[in-house]
Amino acid sequence: MSLDRATEAINSARETVNAGLSYIRLIDNSEGQQVFLYDLAHAYSALAISESFLSFASKGDEEKEIVELFVADSLRSVADMCFGREEIWGIPRSLLKDLNNYVSTYGTPKKYSQISSYRPKPHLSDELQLVAETFKRFGEDHIEKHAEKVHREDLDIPEEIIDGLAQLGCFGLSIPEGYGGSASGSINDIYGMVIATEELSRASLSIGGSLITRPEILARAIERGGTENQKKLLLPKIASGEFMSAVAVTEPDHGSDVASIMLSARPTEDGSWKLNGVKTWCTFAGRADLLMVLARTNPDLSQAHRGLSVFVVEKQRASGHSFDFQQESGGKMQGAAIPTLGYRGMHSYEVSFQDWVVPAESLIGESEGEGQGFYLQMAGFENGRLQTAARAIGVMQRAYDEAINYSAERSVFGNSLNSYELTQVKIGRMAAIIQACRQYTYAVAEMMASGQGGLEAAMIKAYSCKAAEWVTRESMQIHGGFGYAEEYVVSRLFVDARVLSIFEGADETLCLKLIGRRLLAG
């Protein structure tokens, strides 16, 4: 099944991107060229996904068509990026002609319409298909019936959902069997985590798919940097769901700039630590039993990220939208949920610590872990980014399903809505984007299973989360006025999707500080 034209077009697009990179590298303060670098990061991500997606064409004729369409869609975005900058970047017109020829053949409205009837096929092994079906069924039976009420009334996640996922082993998917989890060391471990996250997010992002992410981030940090005693004590309780966790990294004055955080941890005479400062956007901090707190243990600010350490702080559970805990020593921990337009149920808190005392063993790695917090946090965030991509795919898939169903039932001007070309083009593009993102998350999962894939996790996170905004927006548009009504699921999907490009690494920070820097470095 020949894809020579697609391969040639992708290579031409890469030359175009490389021409832009060469231009930026010649400029003093190349990182100051933020608009160019941001566009290049997204273009490079789209091309990486396209190139990886080529192998999917071997699955069948429909799959080949959807691959060709996605490649054309990606090439159009590259062409848009360099339009009007050709001479500045020194891009040969022949390269742009290659892109134009491919898009004019495979990116026509007719091509989009042709795949609007395509329905995703799993193409998974029997074992992984069982994982997908198990979590999809759990979402349909136990999550969907609560999703709308929790969203509209900003309620807590029902305990039955947490208990049910714990019974399925959901919180130990990547924790080794020796520490109470179900991870056996095979590639299927991380595949299972990605698939479960997508299926639960399809039911609800806020009370389904996101429940796995925080335990994953904390568990990975403990696995990588914890003492053996910490692993034996904490990992089994995380895997069983006995201890639910939240992540406290972001601060009011330091969003994605993790290296600049100011919450302090100072040692006391008895070997314990005192925490002082404020964290914000601590999702699930009320219900959580454990807070993963990134703190500055070295007061020398010139040490930047080298002065940070990670603490596992045990706390009481709290329901509702606030909590106020006090220690006998006088320490205080106070939290207040931040009202949000979507992503409700887990609640995102601002949490303040005032002389809050934690024992020496709360420091991950104990004495050896001091100053290692930035690296442990980043290791956890890599997993979190891959999971966030899977969450975005789950949200997109649900929005796509809703658009398919509504457009088939709705009659407009005497014809069903799905009979119109514009509707078909929108649905066709959704199908291509969702399938390409899904396949790339699998590819990145394989990379991460072998200890690689940090850059690729950032790329699929950036691309899929931005795509989720478009997919949910167009699904809402297909619903017309009813899409704006809360009684329709798509209204929730739209506001939930908006958070995806903000948390687990804001889109701009990922593109400029991670993807962009690595591209500039070659």
ZAMARGU-4260 file (C-alpha; in steps of 0.2 Angstrom, whole numbers, plus 5000, padded with zeros to 4 digits):
<rodrens>
0) 5000/5000/5000 | 5010/5015/4993 | 5012/5031/5003 | 5027/5037/4994 | 5018/5054/4990
5) 5014/5056/5009 | 5032/5052/5014 | 5039/5064/5001 | 5027/5078/5006 | 5031/5076/5025
10) 5050/5077/5020 | 5047/5093/5011 | 5037/5100/5026 | 5052/5095/5037 | 5064/5105/5025
15) 5052/5120/5027 | 5052/5119/5046 | 5071/5116/5046 | 5073/5132/5035 | 5063/5141/5048
20) 5074/5134/5062 | 5090/5139/5053 | 5083/5157/5051 | 5079/5158/5070 | 5096/5151/5075
25) 5105/5165/5066 | 5096/5178/5077 | 5103/5184/5093 | 5091/5179/5107 | 5083/5166/5096
30) 5071/5161/5111 | 5065/5179/5110 | 5057/5175/5093 | 5042/5168/5102 | 5029/5168/5089
35) 5040/5159/5076 | 5046/5147/5089 | 5028/5143/5095 | 5022/5140/5077 | 5037/5129/5073
40) 5035/5118/5089 | 5017/5115/5084 | 5021/5112/5066 | 5035/5100/5071 | 5023/5091/5082
45) 5010/5089/5068 | 5024/5082/5057 | 5030/5069/5070 | 5012/5063/5072 | 5010/5062/5053
50) 5025/5052/5051 | 5021/5040/5065 | 5003/5038/5058 | 5009/5032/5041 | 5011/5014/5047
55) 4992/5014/5052 | 4988/5014/5033 | 4993/4996/5033 | 4977/4992/5043 | 4965/4994/5028
60) 4959/5005/5014 | 4949/5016/5025 | 4964/5018/5037 | 4975/5023/5022 | 4962/5036/5017
65) 4962/5043/5035 | 4981/5044/5035 | 4982/5053/5019 | 4969/5065/5025 | 4978/5069/5041
70) 4994/5071/5032 | 4986/5084/5021 | 4978/5093/5036 | 4995/5094/5044 | 5004/5100/5029
75) 4991/5114/5027 | 4995/5120/5045 | 5013/5120/5040 | 5009/5130/5024 | 4999/5143/5035
80) 5014/5145/5047 | 5026/5150/5033 | 5014/5160/5022 | 5022/5177/5020 | 5038/5172/5028
85) 5045/5162/5013 | 5059/5174/5008 | 5063/5178/5026 | 5066/5160/5030 | 5074/5156/5013
90) 5062/5143/5009 | 5063/5137/4991 | 5046/5139/4982 | 5048/5121/4976 | 5045/5115/4993
95) 5029/5124/4995 | 5024/5118/4978 | 5026/5100/4985 | 5015/5104/5000 | 5002/5112/4989
100) 5001/5098/4976 | 4998/5085/4990 | 4985/5095/4999 | 4976/5099/4983 | 4975/5080/4980
105) 4971/5073/4997 | 4965/5087/5007 | 4949/5092/4997 | 4932/5094/5005 | 4927/5078/4995
110) 4941/5068/5004 | 4935/5074/5021 | 4917/5070/5017 | 4922/5052/5011 | 4929/5048/5028
115) 4915/5055/5038 | 4907/5038/5039 | 4923/5030/5046 | 4921/5023/5063 | 4936/5020/5073
120) 4942/5002/5074 | 4952/4996/5089 | 4966/4987/5081 | 4971/4981/5098 | 4977/4964/5104
125) 4964/4954/5113 | 4972/4958/5130 | 4971/4977/5127 | 4954/4976/5119 | 4948/4968/5135
130) 4956/4983/5145 | 4947/4995/5134 | 4930/4987/5135 | 4932/4985/5154 | 4935/5003/5157
135) 4922/5009/5144 | 4909/4999/5152 | 4914/5005/5170 | 4912/5023/5163 | 4895/5020/5155
140) 4889/5011/5171 | 4896/5021/5185 | 4902/5038/5179 | 4891/5044/5166 | 4875/5044/5177
145) 4884/5056/5189 | 4894/5067/5177 | 4881/5080/5173 | 4875/5083/5190 | 4893/5084/5197
150) 4897/5096/5184 | 4882/5108/5185 | 4881/5108/5204 | 4900/5107/5207 | 4899/5092/5218
155) 4913/5081/5225 | 4917/5065/5215 | 4906/5051/5222 | 4915/5038/5233 | 4908/5024/5223
160) 4918/5029/5208 | 4934/5030/5218 | 4930/5013/5226 | 4925/5005/5209 | 4941/5010/5201
165) 4951/5004/5216 | 4943/4987/5214 | 4948/4987/5196 | 4966/4991/5200 | 4966/5007/5191
170) 4978/5016/5203 | 4991/5003/5202 | 4992/5001/5183 | 5010/5006/5182 | 5016/5002/5199
175) 5026/4986/5200 | 5018/4970/5206 | 5031/4969/5220 | 5024/4985/5227 | 5006/4981/5226
180) 5002/4986/5208 | 4999/4977/5192 | 5013/4982/5182 | 5023/4967/5176 | 5036/4976/5166
185) 5029/4972/5149 | 5024/4986/5136 | 5006/4982/5140 | 5008/4991/5157 | 5009/5008/5149
190) 4997/5004/5135 | 4984/4999/5148 | 4986/5015/5157 | 4984/5026/5141 | 4969/5015/5136
195) 4960/5016/5153 | 4963/5035/5154 | 4955/5038/5137 | 4940/5027/5141 | 4937/5035/5158
200) 4939/5052/5150 | 4926/5048/5137 | 4914/5046/5152 | 4920/5061/5161 | 4936/5071/5161
205) 4934/5077/5179 | 4927/5063/5188 | 4934/5049/5178 | 4950/5051/5167 | 4959/5063/5179
210) 4958/5051/5194 | 4973/5041/5187 | 4985/5055/5184 | 4989/5061/5201 | 4993/5044/5208
215) 5004/5041/5192 | 5014/5057/5195 | 5017/5053/5213 | 5021/5035/5211 | 5033/5038/5197
220) 5043/5051/5208 | 5043/5038/5223 | 5049/5024/5211 | 5063/5034/5204 | 5069/5043/5220
225) 5061/5036/5235 | 5070/5025/5248 | 5065/5006/5249 | 5055/5010/5265 | 5046/5024/5256
230) 5042/5012/5241 | 5036/4998/5253 | 5025/5010/5264 | 5017/5021/5251 | 5016/5012/5234
235) 5005/4998/5240 | 4993/5011/5248 | 4993/5021/5232 | 4990/5006/5221 | 4975/5000/5231
240) 4967/5017/5232 | 4969/5018/5251 | 4979/5034/5248 | 4973/5046/5235 | 4985/5060/5230
245) 4986/5077/5224 | 5000/5087/5217 | 5005/5104/5224 | 5018/5112/5213 | 5011/5128/5205
250) 5012/5144/5215 | 5002/5161/5213 | 5017/5170/5206 | 5025/5156/5197 | 5014/5146/5185
255) 5024/5135/5174 | 5040/5142/5180 | 5043/5128/5192 | 5062/5132/5195 | 5056/5149/5203
260) 5045/5142/5216 | 5046/5150/5234 | 5037/5138/5246 | 5050/5134/5259 | 5054/5119/5268
265) 5066/5122/5283 | 5074/5108/5294 | 5070/5109/5313 | 5081/5103/5327 | 5073/5086/5328
270) 5075/5082/5310 | 5058/5086/5304 | 5054/5100/5291 | 5042/5115/5292 | 5033/5121/5277
275) 5028/5139/5273 | 5020/5146/5258 | 5006/5145/5246 | 5002/5133/5232 | 4988/5135/5219
280) 4978/5124/5207 | 4980/5109/5218 | 4967/5098/5210 | 4959/5085/5222 | 4968/5093/5237
285) 4953/5092/5248 | 4949/5073/5246 | 4967/5068/5244 | 4976/5059/5258 | 4993/5063/5251
290) 5000/5080/5244 | 5015/5079/5233 | 5023/5096/5238 | 5038/5103/5228 | 5047/5115/5240
295) 5063/5125/5241 | 5075/5117/5254 | 5089/5128/5249 | 5086/5146/5252 | 5099/5152/5240
300) 5088/5157/5225 | 5103/5157/5214 | 5102/5138/5215 | 5085/5139/5206 | 5079/5121/5202
305) 5094/5113/5211 | 5087/5119/5227 | 5070/5110/5226 | 5064/5094/5235 | 5048/5084/5235
310) 5039/5080/5251 | 5024/5068/5253 | 5013/5076/5265 | 4999/5066/5273 | 4983/5075/5277
315) 4965/5072/5282 | 4952/5070/5269 | 4940/5085/5267 | 4924/5086/5257 | 4916/5101/5250
320) 4926/5117/5244 | 4937/5121/5259 | 4947/5114/5273 | 4956/5121/5288 | 4968/5109/5298
325) 4979/5113/5313 | 4993/5104/5322 | 4996/5103/5340 | 5013/5112/5337 | 5003/5127/5329
330) 5005/5122/5311 | 4991/5126/5299 | 4986/5120/5282 | 4971/5129/5274 | 4963/5126/5257
335) 4949/5134/5247 | 4943/5128/5230 | 4944/5140/5215 | 4928/5142/5206 | 4930/5136/5188
340) 4919/5135/5172 | 4923/5117/5169 | 4933/5102/5175 | 4922/5101/5191 | 4921/5087/5204
345) 4940/5086/5209 | 4940/5104/5213 | 4956/5114/5212 | 4962/5122/5228 | 4974/5136/5234
350) 4983/5129/5249 | 4993/5138/5261 | 5005/5131/5274 | 5010/5140/5289 | 5023/5131/5300
355) 5016/5114/5294 | 5027/5101/5301 | 5031/5085/5292 | 5043/5071/5297 | 5060/5068/5289
360) 5054/5053/5280 | 5041/5064/5271 | 5056/5070/5260 | 5056/5058/5245 | 5073/5050/5246
365) 5076/5057/5263 | 5093/5065/5265 | 5098/5058/5247 | 5083/5066/5240 | 5087/5084/5245
370) 5089/5095/5230 | 5082/5082/5218 | 5064/5088/5218 | 5064/5096/5201 | 5070/5081/5192
375) 5058/5069/5201 | 5044/5081/5197 | 5048/5082/5179 | 5049/5063/5178 | 5032/5062/5185
380) 5026/5076/5173 | 5032/5066/5158 | 5020/5052/5162 | 5006/5066/5166 | 5008/5073/5149
385) 5005/5057/5140 | 4990/5054/5151 | 4984/5071/5147 | 4985/5067/5129 | 4975/5052/5132
390) 4962/5062/5142 | 4961/5074/5127 | 4957/5059/5115 | 4944/5053/5127 | 4935/5070/5127
395) 4937/5071/5108 | 4930/5054/5105 | 4915/5058/5116 | 4912/5074/5107 | 4914/5065/5090
400) 4901/5052/5095 | 4889/5065/5101 | 4891/5074/5084 | 4888/5058/5074 | 4872/5054/5084
405) 4865/5072/5084 | 4868/5075/5065 | 4860/5059/5060 | 4844/5063/5070 | 4843/5081/5067
410) 4833/5087/5051 | 4837/5104/5044 | 4829/5112/5029 | 4821/5095/5025 | 4837/5085/5025
415) 4846/5076/5039 | 4861/5087/5046 | 4874/5074/5042 | 4869/5074/5023 | 4877/5092/5021
420) 4895/5093/5015 | 4900/5105/5028 | 4894/5094/5042 | 4903/5079/5034 | 4919/5089/5032
425) 4919/5093/5050 | 4916/5075/5056 | 4929/5069/5044 | 4942/5080/5051 | 4937/5075/5068
430) 4939/5057/5064 | 4957/5060/5056 | 4963/5070/5071 | 4957/5058/5084 | 4964/5043/5076
435) 4981/5051/5073 | 4982/5057/5091 | 4977/5040/5097 | 4990/5031/5087 | 5004/5043/5092
440) 5000/5041/5111 | 5003/5022/5108 | 5019/5026/5100 | 5025/5038/5114 | 5019/5025/5127
445) 5032/5012/5119 | 5045/5025/5119 | 5042/5029/5137 | 5042/5011/5142 | 5060/5010/5136
450) 5065/5026/5146 | 5063/5038/5131 | 5049/5049/5124 | 5050/5065/5135 | 5050/5076/5120
455) 5037/5066/5111 | 5026/5066/5126 | 5026/5085/5126 | 5022/5086/5108 | 5007/5074/5109
460) 5001/5084/5124 | 5002/5101/5115 | 4994/5095/5099 | 4980/5084/5106 | 4975/5097/5119
465) 4974/5111/5106 | 4964/5099/5095 | 4952/5095/5108 | 4946/5113/5109 | 4942/5112/5090
470) 4934/5096/5090 | 4922/5100/5105 | 4919/5117/5098 | 4913/5110/5081 | 4903/5096/5090
475) 4894/5110/5099 | 4892/5120/5083 | 4884/5104/5075 | 4872/5104/5089 | 4867/5122/5086
480) 4857/5130/5100 | 4856/5114/5109 | 4875/5113/5110 | 4874/5128/5121 | 4861/5120/5133
485) 4867/5111/5148 | 4856/5097/5145 | 4867/5091/5131 | 4883/5083/5136 | 4893/5093/5123
490) 4892/5109/5133 | 4901/5100/5147 | 4914/5093/5135 | 4917/5110/5128 | 4922/5119/5144
495) 4931/5103/5150 | 4942/5103/5135 | 4947/5121/5138 | 4958/5116/5153 | 4968/5103/5144
500) 4980/5116/5136 | 4983/5124/5152 | 4987/5111/5165 | 5001/5098/5165 | 5012/5111/5156
505) 5004/5126/5148 | 5004/5125/5129 | 5015/5140/5127 | 5028/5134/5140 | 5029/5117/5132
510) 5031/5124/5115 | 5044/5138/5119 | 5053/5130/5134 | 5053/5112/5130 | 5049/5108/5112
515) 5056/5124/5105 | 5073/5123/5115 | 5076/5106/5109 | 5073/5110/5091 | 5085/5125/5092
520) 5098/5114/5100 | 5096/5102/5085
</rodrens>
